[in-house]
Amino acid sequence: MSENGVLTYDQAVDAMRSITGQIRRLEQELAKAHEQAADAEGAYRSQFAYQLRQQREAGATVAEAEAYARADCAVLDRDRRRAEGAIREVLEKLEDRRGERHSLHRLVDWSRGAPSEGST
């Protein structure tokens, strides 16, 4: 910042580039998190269906088969829930960075209206 606490043009450009880069990285991270969540969901559903079929073929009732299948897929269910949580976490970070960008825009707008160093 300049001596009077106002952003210089170069500082504003640097700050905008920085926050934009952070947002782009988080958007890429979000896309990756969505892929991982889809993979985890697919793995869970596939294994759950397989276990359910195995239990039913072994003579278990529907309720028993579902309970056993869920138990057999507990690790995959945990992975699925973690993947969903990762999406929420990235979304929160992205929301924070977008809020910071909005605040930076407001600061730049304010800075434009502030008196320059040579004026009174």
Helices and strands as residue ranges (DSSP letters): H 9-57, H 62-72, H 74-113
